[in-house]
Every structure is written in C-alpha cells, then in structure tokens.
Amino acid sequence: MTIEASGGGGGGGIIANLSDKIGAPEAAIRLLLTLLAGYPIALIYRFLIQPQSSKPVHHIFFSLCGFGLCFFNYGLNTYHSLVCIWITYLLVRLLRNSPTQLVGVNFIFHMIYLLTGYYFTESNEYDILWTTPHCVLTLRLIGFAFDVADGVKPREKLSKDQLECNLEKVPSLLELMAYAYFPGSFLIGPQFPYRRYQRFINGEFMQYKGYVRTGLIRLCLGLVYLLIRQVGAMMLPDNYFLTDAYRNQAYLWRLIYLGLWGKFSLYKYISCWLLAEGALMCLGFTYNGKQADGNDDWYGCSNVKLYLLETGNTMEHYVKSFNVNTNQWVASYVYKRLKFLNNREISYGAALGFLAVWHGFHSGYYMSFFIEYMIVTTEKQVEDLYKKDIVPNYGGLVNSMPFKLLKFIALKSYNLIYMGWCLTPFIFLSFDRWLEVFKAVNYFGFIYVAMWFIFFKVYKKIKSAQRRKANERVPSRATDLSPTMNESQSKDSGSKATDLSPNMQDNKKDN
C-alpha cells in the first residue's frame, strides 16, 4: 500500500520497507506501532507530566500525543477529526440549554459525516483508513453531547448511568481535544465517558496499585493472541473460502475450517484491544473499584472478557465478552434511551440496527447483526424450553454424567461452527462474497434456524392446546352454584349461601 493510499504521515520510507519485508499492509503496521506507542507514552506521563500541578499541561500532552499518532497514520486526513471535535464544541456551547436539540443535531451531524466518509472510501475489503478511528470518535462525541445534555436536566429524572456520566460544567475545547485524542483509545477504542477522563486527570486513581503489572500482562496476552492470529491467517486465509479447494473438502471439514477461521478472525480484533487496554492500564487510567479478593480492579476499560470468550458456549456469551465497551455505549445511549417504546425487542433491534449503520454500507454488516439477533433469540427460546420442560420431566437423564458430557461436546461444537457462520458476512462484507461462503456450506445456519422456528411454533400451539384442555377439566367452584347447592337452597330458601357448606352445618349442630 502506498503512503497516499494509507494516508500516513512521516516515516513512509521506513514503514514501506518494513511492509515489503514482512508482507503486511503498511496501514496495519502503522496501526500496530501506534498501539505499542501507548506504553512509552504512559511511561513519559507517569514520570514527567503527572507530577505537574497545572491541569492544562496534562491536556496539552494528551492532545499532542493523540494528534501526532493520528497524523502518523492518516496524514492530512487528520483534519476530519479536528473538524468534528470543533463542531461538537460549538454545538455544545450554542445548544446546551436546549438538550433535545443539542442531542439531535449533534447525533445527525456526526452520523452523516461518518457515513459520507464511508461512501467515498469503502471498498470490498476491510480498509484501515481515516474512517477507522473516526467511527470511534463519532460514538465518543455523540456520547459527550448526551452527557452535557443530561447535565442540565433535574437529577431526579436521570438514571443511574446518567447520574454517573452527566456533565454539569462544559469542558474547554482543550479538554475536549485531550479526551477525543486520548492515546491508547482514539484509534480502536475502548469507549469511556468524559467523567472517567476527568477523574483520572484529577488524580482520583493515583493511590491505587498494580496497574503497571496488570497492563504488562495485558500486553503479553495481546502479543500471544496476535501471534495465534497470524499463524491462523497463514493456515486459513480469508480467500481460501472462496476457492474450489475449500468447496471440494468433505462437508464436516468445511464446517470445522469455517469455525476455526472464525476464531482466528476474532483474534485479530482481540489482540488489538488487548494492546490498547494494556497501555491504558499502564497509565493508571482503568481503575474499576475493588475485586472480590480485595485487590484493585484495573479492568474498567476492558473491551474483551477473555475467560467468558474462551469458555462460553453460546452466541450470547460472545456478545457479552466481545467489544464490551462499544456494547455498553450502545446500551447506555441507544437501547436504554428507547425505554419510552416500552418494548425490549424493538429497542434491541434498533440498537443492533444502529450498530450496523455505524459500521458502514456493506451488506455484510447488516446480515451479521441480523444473524446475531436471530441466533440470540433462538438461544433464549431453546434455553427456556430446556429449563421449563426438559429438566422437570427428565431430571434424572439431564443430570447423568453421559448426558452432561454429550451436552458439553454439542455446545462446544455449536459454539465453534456457528461462530464462523455468523462472522462470515462481517469479514467478507460484499453480498456476492459472503453468499459464496454460505453456499459452500449449504446455508446450514439458516436451515437449522428455520427448522427450529417451525418446531417452536408447532410446539407452542400444542402446549397452548394442552393448557386449554386442562383448564376445561378443572371442576367448577362452589360459587358457581353446584347441584348440591341448588338442592340445599330449594329446601331452605331462607338460609344464606354462606351457611350451606356441610362443615358449617355440622359446626352449627355442635354449637
């Protein structure tokens, strides 16, 4: 990739030569170097800048570091981020006392700007261009406007999340730039509210220990995942799944290869997030309270939950463990803000729709999030049926060791193979390419979900009919005037209905 195509700043000759030698795209090398630069930046800050009592010095340091790294990657295209930061600051100053207008205008401006950038830069591949950090910046500046708008609302009308993030005082332009360009997060995330940056600058996390050690562990994990990703990409490159060699494999091997490829593809994102998180940890930025054992928790900005990711067995586990901060952002600023619709399914669908649009115009993004919605919904239905009907009726079987072992193998196989199927549109992007891969595996994902949908609909109808029949067989209550009551009433019309119970008559005689 040429310097012009990548938008890189200085050092083009060195980076280009390195790119030729190792066979990696120049933009990817710049990205990796930028992530690694977060560690010396953390070292400089802790020893030279943090002791400075003047807060503007801190803001200037982070602004210049972030801006410089952005220019190193994208050259003159860095102006896009500058324009959006300045426009956001202007809107906040002009519309702060009109919260709805501020949120609406700011949201529309940033989404249009981002989508226009996608329109002029997107190709059939996943390109590392100025739009890569700009999509992160878009969420950051949209959330910032929400927090400023919440700052002028009555506190009793704010939710717990809004109380933690609202800004009663508008930051200066310098503070906003430092927040927007914060090293270690502006390029690929993670997302965090301005209040976290403010607390960090005010020294609220300084007294806690263990951040350097935790950050270096994260760095090592990131490098391990990056190595696994590179080895996996050499064994199963993306283009392999578009070849006759893949289509001619035995069907079971096609499914296994697709699942393994999906894992390796995930590791590309995970390795980058781990490197970014490690740099933020080394800054002492990610404090998150105390752990259960009393140690300081430094995982406040983690974008991936490794243990859940590697031990989980459902698509919902992937959702909860992957791109965590972005999902939390969408939950706080999209899903929960749609509470007025009073429908969780619509809110969830709208949140996934927003994520798809935020990623770009490629059909693969929309198909991936549609598949996520479809699979997560199906999993909940299966789990509900399992807990309510299978476990109560077949408790001895499901608790037996052979069944548990079989269940573990089945879930792990499902977890691996379906992950590759779900990730296919997200990686191949264009309709003709991801459809070609789906065709190679006989569209198995859609077929199984459709079969479950039909089964579940029939099953619900049968259960509903059984409940109706059961209700029809329930004896009528005494208040419905049973024949016994009618006979008693004819004999003693003067007695009250409440005196006609045999037990009550016996009690009268005893008295």
C-alpha positions as CSV (number, residue, x, y, z in Angstrom):
1,M,0.0,0.0,0.0
2,T,1.4,3.4,-0.9
3,I,1.7,6.3,1.5
4,E,-1.0,8.2,-0.4
5,A,-3.4,5.3,-0.1
6,S,-2.8,4.8,3.6
7,G,-2.8,8.4,4.4
8,G,0.3,8.0,6.5
9,G,2.4,10.9,7.8
10,G,6.2,10.9,8.1
11,G,8.5,7.9,8.1
12,G,6.9,6.5,4.9
13,G,10.1,5.0,3.5
14,I,10.9,3.0,6.7
15,I,7.4,1.8,7.1
16,A,7.1,0.9,3.4
17,N,10.3,-1.1,3.5
18,L,9.1,-2.9,6.6
19,S,5.8,-3.7,5.0
20,D,7.6,-5.2,2.0
21,K,9.8,-7.4,4.1
22,I,7.2,-8.9,6.3
23,G,4.4,-8.9,3.8
24,A,1.9,-7.0,5.9
25,P,-0.1,-3.9,4.8
26,E,1.6,-0.6,5.6
27,A,-1.6,0.7,7.3
28,A,-1.7,-2.4,9.6
29,I,2.0,-1.8,10.6
30,R,1.2,1.8,11.4
31,L,-1.8,0.7,13.5
32,L,0.3,-1.8,15.4
33,L,3.1,0.7,16.1
34,T,0.5,3.3,17.3
35,L,-0.9,0.8,19.8
36,L,2.6,-0.1,21.1
37,A,3.4,3.6,21.3
38,G,0.9,3.8,24.2
39,Y,3.4,2.2,26.5
40,P,6.3,4.7,26.2
41,I,3.6,7.5,26.3
42,A,2.4,6.0,29.6
43,L,6.0,5.9,31.0
44,I,6.6,9.6,30.0
45,Y,3.3,10.7,31.5
46,R,3.8,8.9,34.8
47,F,7.3,10.3,35.4
48,L,7.2,13.8,33.7
49,I,3.7,15.0,33.3
50,Q,1.7,13.6,36.2
51,P,3.7,15.4,38.9
52,Q,2.8,18.7,37.2
53,S,0.1,20.5,39.2
54,S,-1.1,22.5,36.1
55,K,-4.0,20.6,34.5
56,P,-3.6,22.3,31.1
57,V,-0.2,20.7,30.9
58,H,-1.9,17.2,31.1
59,H,-4.5,18.2,28.5
60,I,-1.8,19.5,26.1
61,F,0.3,16.4,26.5
62,F,-2.6,14.0,25.6
63,S,-3.9,16.3,22.8
64,L,-0.5,16.5,21.1
65,C,0.3,12.8,21.6
66,G,-3.0,11.7,20.2
67,F,-3.0,14.2,17.3
68,G,0.6,13.2,16.4
69,L,-0.3,9.5,16.3
70,C,-3.4,10.2,14.2
71,F,-1.2,12.2,11.8
72,F,1.3,9.4,11.7
73,N,-1.4,7.0,10.5
74,Y,-3.6,9.2,8.3
75,G,-1.6,12.4,7.4
76,L,-3.7,15.3,6.2
77,N,-6.9,13.3,6.7
78,T,-6.5,14.1,10.4
79,Y,-8.4,17.3,9.6
80,H,-11.6,15.2,9.7
81,S,-11.3,14.5,13.4
82,L,-10.4,18.2,14.1
83,V,-13.5,19.5,12.3
84,C,-15.8,17.1,14.2
85,I,-14.3,18.0,17.6
86,W,-14.6,21.7,16.9
87,I,-18.2,21.4,15.6
88,T,-19.2,19.4,18.7
89,Y,-17.7,22.0,21.0
90,L,-19.6,24.8,19.1
91,L,-22.9,22.9,19.3
92,V,-22.5,22.3,23.0
93,R,-21.9,26.0,23.6
94,L,-24.8,27.1,21.5
95,L,-27.4,24.5,22.3
96,R,-26.6,23.4,25.9
97,N,-29.8,24.9,27.3
98,S,-31.8,23.0,24.7
99,P,-30.9,19.4,25.5
100,T,-33.1,17.8,22.9
101,Q,-31.9,20.0,20.1
102,L,-28.3,19.5,21.2
103,V,-28.5,15.7,21.2
104,G,-30.5,15.6,17.9
105,V,-28.3,18.0,15.9
106,N,-25.1,16.6,17.2
107,F,-26.2,13.0,16.5
108,I,-27.3,13.7,13.0
109,F,-24.2,15.7,12.1
110,H,-21.8,13.0,13.2
111,M,-23.6,10.1,11.6
112,I,-23.9,12.0,8.3
113,Y,-20.2,12.9,8.4
114,L,-19.2,9.3,9.2
115,L,-21.5,7.8,6.5
116,T,-20.3,10.3,3.9
117,G,-16.7,9.2,4.7
118,Y,-17.7,5.6,4.3
119,Y,-19.4,6.4,1.0
120,F,-16.2,7.9,-0.5
121,T,-13.7,5.4,0.9
122,E,-15.3,1.9,1.3
123,S,-14.1,-1.0,-0.9
124,N,-14.8,-4.7,-0.8
125,E,-12.1,-5.2,1.8
126,Y,-11.7,-4.1,5.4
127,D,-9.5,-1.0,4.8
128,I,-7.6,0.8,7.6
129,L,-8.3,4.4,6.6
130,W,-9.2,7.7,8.5
131,T,-12.7,6.3,9.0
132,T,-11.2,3.6,11.3
133,P,-10.6,6.0,14.2
134,H,-13.4,8.3,13.1
135,C,-16.1,5.7,13.9
136,V,-14.7,5.5,17.4
137,L,-14.6,9.3,17.6
138,T,-18.2,9.5,16.4
139,L,-19.5,7.5,19.4
140,R,-17.3,9.4,21.8
141,L,-18.6,12.8,20.6
142,I,-22.2,11.7,20.4
143,G,-22.0,10.3,24.0
144,F,-20.3,13.5,25.1
145,A,-23.3,15.6,23.9
146,F,-25.7,13.3,25.7
147,D,-23.7,13.8,28.9
148,V,-23.7,17.5,28.6
149,A,-27.5,17.5,27.9
150,D,-28.1,15.3,31.0
151,G,-26.1,17.9,33.0
152,V,-28.9,20.5,32.6
153,K,-31.8,18.1,33.5
154,P,-33.2,17.7,37.0
155,R,-31.2,15.0,38.8
156,E,-34.3,13.1,39.9
157,K,-35.1,12.5,36.2
158,L,-31.7,10.8,35.5
159,S,-31.0,7.1,35.6
160,K,-28.1,5.7,37.5
161,D,-25.9,5.6,34.3
162,Q,-26.8,9.2,33.5
163,L,-26.0,10.4,37.1
164,E,-22.5,8.8,36.8
165,C,-21.8,10.4,33.4
166,N,-23.6,13.8,33.2
167,L,-21.6,17.0,32.9
168,E,-22.9,20.0,34.8
169,K,-20.0,22.1,33.6
170,V,-18.9,22.2,30.0
171,P,-15.2,21.3,29.4
172,S,-13.0,23.6,27.5
173,L,-12.0,23.0,23.9
174,L,-8.5,21.9,25.0
175,E,-10.1,19.4,27.5
176,L,-12.4,18.0,24.8
177,M,-9.5,17.6,22.4
178,A,-7.5,15.7,25.0
179,Y,-10.5,13.5,25.7
180,A,-11.1,12.8,22.0
181,Y,-7.4,12.1,21.1
182,F,-6.6,10.2,24.3
183,P,-3.7,7.9,23.4
184,G,-4.4,4.2,23.6
185,S,-8.1,4.7,22.9
186,F,-8.7,7.1,20.0
187,L,-7.7,4.6,17.3
188,I,-9.8,1.5,18.0
189,G,-11.4,2.2,21.4
190,P,-12.3,1.4,24.1
191,Q,-15.1,3.9,24.7
192,F,-15.4,5.7,28.1
193,P,-17.3,8.8,29.2
194,Y,-15.6,12.1,29.8
195,R,-16.2,11.8,33.5
196,R,-13.6,8.9,33.6
197,Y,-11.0,11.1,31.9
198,Q,-11.9,13.9,34.3
199,R,-11.4,11.7,37.4
200,F,-8.1,10.5,36.0
201,I,-6.8,14.0,35.5
202,N,-7.9,15.0,39.0
203,G,-5.7,12.2,40.4
204,E,-8.5,10.1,41.8
205,F,-6.8,6.8,40.8
206,M,-3.3,7.7,41.8
207,Q,-3.3,6.0,45.2
208,Y,-4.2,2.5,43.9
209,K,-1.5,0.0,43.0
210,G,-0.9,-2.8,40.5
211,Y,-1.7,-1.0,37.3
212,V,1.7,-1.5,35.6
213,R,1.8,-5.2,36.3
214,T,-1.8,-5.7,35.0
215,G,-1.0,-3.6,31.9
216,L,2.1,-5.6,31.1
217,I,0.2,-8.8,31.4
218,R,-2.4,-7.5,29.0
219,L,0.4,-6.5,26.6
220,C,1.8,-10.1,26.7
221,L,-1.7,-11.5,26.1
222,G,-2.2,-9.2,23.2
223,L,1.1,-10.3,21.6
224,V,0.2,-14.0,22.1
225,Y,-3.2,-13.5,20.5
226,L,-1.6,-11.6,17.7
227,L,0.8,-14.5,17.1
228,I,-2.0,-17.0,17.0
229,R,-4.0,-14.8,14.7
230,Q,-1.0,-14.6,12.2
231,V,-0.4,-18.3,12.3
232,G,-4.1,-19.0,11.8
233,A,-4.3,-16.5,8.9
234,M,-1.5,-18.3,7.2
235,M,-3.2,-21.7,7.6
236,L,-6.7,-20.4,6.7
237,P,-6.5,-17.2,4.8
238,D,-9.8,-15.4,4.0
239,N,-9.6,-16.0,0.3
240,Y,-9.3,-19.8,0.8
241,F,-13.1,-19.9,1.5
242,L,-13.8,-18.6,-2.0
243,T,-11.9,-21.3,-3.8
244,D,-12.8,-24.7,-5.2
245,A,-10.2,-26.2,-2.8
246,Y,-12.5,-25.3,0.1
247,R,-15.7,-26.4,-1.7
248,N,-14.2,-29.8,-2.5
249,Q,-13.5,-30.6,1.1
250,A,-15.6,-33.1,3.0
251,Y,-18.7,-31.3,4.4
252,L,-17.7,-31.8,8.0
253,W,-14.2,-30.4,7.4
254,R,-15.8,-27.4,5.7
255,L,-17.7,-26.6,8.9
256,I,-14.7,-27.2,11.1
257,Y,-12.5,-25.0,8.9
258,L,-15.1,-22.3,8.9
259,G,-15.3,-22.4,12.7
260,L,-11.5,-22.3,13.2
261,W,-11.3,-19.4,10.7
262,G,-13.9,-17.5,12.7
263,K,-11.9,-17.9,15.9
264,F,-8.7,-16.7,14.2
265,S,-10.6,-13.7,12.7
266,L,-11.9,-12.7,16.1
267,Y,-8.3,-12.8,17.5
268,K,-7.4,-10.0,15.1
269,Y,-9.7,-7.6,17.0
270,I,-8.9,-9.1,20.4
271,S,-5.2,-8.7,20.0
272,C,-5.5,-5.0,19.1
273,W,-7.9,-4.4,22.0
274,L,-5.6,-6.1,24.5
275,L,-2.7,-4.0,23.4
276,A,-4.7,-0.8,23.7
277,E,-6.1,-1.8,27.1
278,G,-2.6,-2.6,28.4
279,A,-1.4,0.9,27.6
280,L,-4.4,2.5,29.4
281,M,-3.7,0.2,32.4
282,C,-0.1,1.3,32.5
283,L,-1.3,4.9,32.7
284,G,-3.4,4.0,35.7
285,F,-6.5,5.1,33.8
286,T,-8.7,2.0,34.1
287,Y,-9.4,1.7,37.8
288,N,-12.7,0.0,38.5
289,G,-13.0,-0.4,42.3
290,K,-12.1,-3.4,44.3
291,Q,-12.2,-7.1,43.3
292,A,-13.9,-9.8,45.4
293,D,-10.5,-10.7,46.9
294,G,-9.8,-7.0,48.0
295,N,-7.3,-6.3,45.2
296,D,-7.6,-3.2,43.0
297,D,-9.5,-3.9,39.8
298,W,-7.9,-2.4,36.7
299,Y,-10.3,-3.7,34.1
300,G,-12.6,-0.7,33.9
301,C,-11.9,-0.2,30.2
302,S,-11.6,-3.8,29.0
303,N,-13.1,-4.4,25.6
304,V,-13.0,-8.2,25.9
305,K,-13.7,-10.7,28.6
306,L,-11.2,-13.4,27.8
307,Y,-12.4,-16.1,30.2
308,L,-16.0,-15.8,29.1
309,L,-15.0,-15.7,25.4
310,E,-12.9,-18.8,25.6
311,T,-15.2,-20.9,28.0
312,G,-18.6,-19.7,26.7
313,N,-20.7,-21.9,24.5
314,T,-23.4,-19.7,23.1
315,M,-23.6,-16.7,20.8
316,E,-24.9,-14.6,23.7
317,H,-21.6,-15.4,25.5
318,Y,-19.7,-13.9,22.5
319,V,-21.9,-10.8,22.6
320,K,-21.3,-10.3,26.3
321,S,-17.5,-10.9,26.0
322,F,-16.6,-9.2,22.7
323,N,-16.3,-5.4,22.1
324,V,-17.7,-4.9,25.6
325,N,-17.3,-1.1,25.8
326,T,-19.0,-0.4,22.5
327,N,-21.9,-2.7,23.5
328,Q,-22.1,-0.8,26.8
329,W,-22.1,2.5,25.0
330,V,-24.9,1.3,22.7
331,A,-26.8,0.1,25.8
332,S,-26.5,3.4,27.6
333,Y,-27.0,5.8,24.7
334,V,-29.4,3.9,22.4
335,Y,-31.1,0.9,24.0
336,K,-31.9,2.5,27.4
337,R,-32.9,5.8,25.8
338,L,-35.6,3.9,23.8
339,K,-37.3,2.9,27.1
340,F,-40.3,5.0,26.1
341,L,-41.1,2.5,23.4
342,N,-42.0,0.0,26.2
343,N,-40.8,-2.9,24.1
344,R,-37.4,-4.6,24.7
345,E,-37.4,-6.5,21.4
346,I,-37.9,-3.3,19.4
347,S,-35.2,-1.5,21.4
348,Y,-32.8,-4.4,21.0
349,G,-33.5,-4.5,17.2
350,A,-33.0,-0.7,17.0
351,A,-29.7,-1.0,18.9
352,L,-28.4,-3.6,16.5
353,G,-29.6,-1.6,13.5
354,F,-27.7,1.4,14.8
355,L,-24.5,-0.7,15.1
356,A,-24.9,-2.0,11.6
357,V,-25.3,1.6,10.2
358,W,-22.4,2.8,12.3
359,H,-20.2,0.1,10.7
360,G,-20.9,1.2,7.1
361,F,-22.9,0.4,4.0
362,H,-21.7,-3.1,3.3
363,S,-24.5,-5.7,3.3
364,G,-22.3,-8.0,5.4
365,Y,-22.6,-5.7,8.4
366,Y,-26.4,-5.8,8.3
367,M,-26.5,-9.5,7.7
368,S,-24.2,-10.2,10.6
369,F,-26.3,-8.2,13.1
370,F,-29.4,-9.7,11.7
371,I,-27.9,-13.2,12.3
372,E,-26.9,-12.1,15.8
373,Y,-30.5,-11.0,16.6
374,M,-31.8,-14.3,15.1
375,I,-29.4,-16.6,16.9
376,V,-29.6,-14.9,20.3
377,T,-33.4,-15.0,20.1
378,T,-33.3,-18.7,19.2
379,E,-30.9,-19.5,22.0
380,K,-33.2,-17.9,24.5
381,Q,-36.1,-19.9,23.2
382,V,-34.1,-23.2,23.4
383,E,-32.9,-22.4,27.0
384,D,-36.5,-21.5,28.1
385,L,-37.9,-24.8,26.7
386,Y,-35.0,-26.7,28.2
387,K,-35.5,-25.3,31.7
388,K,-39.3,-25.4,31.8
389,D,-40.0,-28.7,30.0
390,I,-36.9,-30.9,29.7
391,V,-35.3,-30.5,33.1
392,P,-38.6,-31.0,35.2
393,N,-39.6,-34.1,33.1
394,Y,-36.2,-35.7,32.5
395,G,-34.2,-34.6,35.6
396,G,-32.5,-38.0,36.0
397,L,-31.3,-38.1,32.4
398,V,-30.0,-34.5,32.2
399,N,-28.1,-34.8,35.4
400,S,-26.3,-38.0,34.4
401,M,-22.7,-37.8,33.5
402,P,-23.0,-39.2,30.0
403,F,-25.6,-36.6,29.1
404,K,-23.5,-33.8,30.6
405,L,-20.5,-34.9,28.6
406,L,-22.6,-35.1,25.4
407,K,-24.2,-31.7,26.1
408,F,-20.7,-30.2,26.6
409,I,-19.4,-31.6,23.3
410,A,-22.6,-30.5,21.5
411,L,-22.4,-26.9,22.8
412,K,-18.7,-26.5,22.1
413,S,-19.2,-27.8,18.6
414,Y,-22.1,-25.4,18.1
415,N,-20.1,-22.6,19.6
416,L,-17.2,-23.1,17.2
417,I,-19.0,-23.8,14.0
418,Y,-21.8,-21.2,14.4
419,M,-19.2,-18.5,15.2
420,G,-17.6,-18.9,11.8
421,W,-21.0,-18.8,10.1
422,C,-22.1,-15.7,12.0
423,L,-18.8,-13.9,11.3
424,T,-18.7,-14.7,7.6
425,P,-20.7,-11.6,6.3
426,F,-18.8,-9.4,8.7
427,I,-15.4,-10.3,7.2
428,F,-16.4,-10.8,3.5
429,L,-18.6,-7.7,3.5
430,S,-19.9,-7.7,-0.1
431,F,-23.1,-9.8,-0.9
432,D,-21.5,-11.9,-3.6
433,R,-18.6,-13.0,-1.4
434,W,-20.3,-13.9,1.8
435,L,-23.1,-15.6,-0.1
436,E,-20.5,-17.7,-1.9
437,V,-19.2,-18.9,1.5
438,F,-22.7,-19.7,2.8
439,K,-23.4,-21.6,-0.4
440,A,-20.2,-23.7,0.1
441,V,-21.7,-24.9,3.5
442,N,-25.2,-25.4,2.1
443,Y,-26.7,-22.5,4.0
444,F,-26.7,-24.7,7.1
445,G,-27.1,-21.9,9.6
446,F,-30.3,-20.6,8.0
447,I,-31.7,-24.1,7.5
448,Y,-31.3,-25.1,11.2
449,V,-32.8,-21.8,12.5
450,A,-35.7,-22.2,10.1
451,M,-36.3,-25.8,11.3
452,W,-36.2,-24.6,14.9
453,F,-38.6,-21.8,14.2
454,I,-41.2,-24.2,12.7
455,F,-40.7,-26.7,15.5
456,F,-41.1,-24.0,18.2
457,K,-44.2,-22.5,16.6
458,V,-45.8,-26.0,16.5
459,Y,-44.6,-26.8,20.0
460,K,-46.2,-23.6,21.4
461,K,-49.5,-24.4,19.7
462,I,-49.5,-27.9,21.2
463,K,-48.7,-26.6,24.7
464,S,-51.4,-23.9,24.4
465,A,-54.0,-26.6,23.3
466,Q,-53.0,-28.8,26.3
467,R,-53.4,-25.9,28.7
468,R,-56.9,-25.1,27.3
469,K,-57.9,-28.7,27.8
470,A,-56.5,-28.8,31.3
471,N,-58.5,-25.7,32.2
472,E,-61.7,-27.2,30.8
473,R,-61.3,-30.2,33.1
474,V,-61.0,-28.1,36.3
475,P,-64.1,-28.6,38.5
476,S,-66.4,-25.6,38.9
477,R,-66.1,-23.7,42.2
478,A,-68.9,-23.6,44.8
479,T,-69.6,-20.0,44.0
480,D,-70.9,-21.3,40.6
481,L,-73.9,-22.9,42.4
482,S,-73.3,-26.6,42.1
483,P,-76.3,-29.1,42.0
484,T,-75.8,-29.7,45.7
485,M,-76.1,-26.1,46.5
486,N,-79.2,-25.8,44.4
487,E,-80.9,-28.7,46.3
488,S,-80.0,-27.1,49.6
489,Q,-81.3,-23.8,48.5
490,S,-84.7,-25.3,47.5
491,K,-85.0,-26.9,50.9
492,D,-84.2,-23.8,52.9
493,S,-84.5,-20.7,50.8
494,G,-84.2,-18.6,53.9
495,S,-80.6,-19.7,54.6
496,K,-77.7,-17.7,53.4
497,A,-75.4,-19.2,50.7
498,T,-72.5,-19.0,53.1
499,D,-74.4,-21.3,55.6
500,L,-74.8,-24.2,53.1
501,S,-71.4,-25.9,53.4
502,P,-71.8,-29.3,55.2
503,N,-69.0,-28.5,57.5
504,M,-70.6,-25.3,58.5
505,Q,-73.9,-27.1,59.2
506,D,-72.1,-29.6,61.4
507,N,-70.5,-26.8,63.3
508,K,-73.9,-25.3,64.0
509,K,-75.2,-28.5,65.4
510,D,-72.2,-28.8,67.7
511,N,-72.7,-25.3,68.9
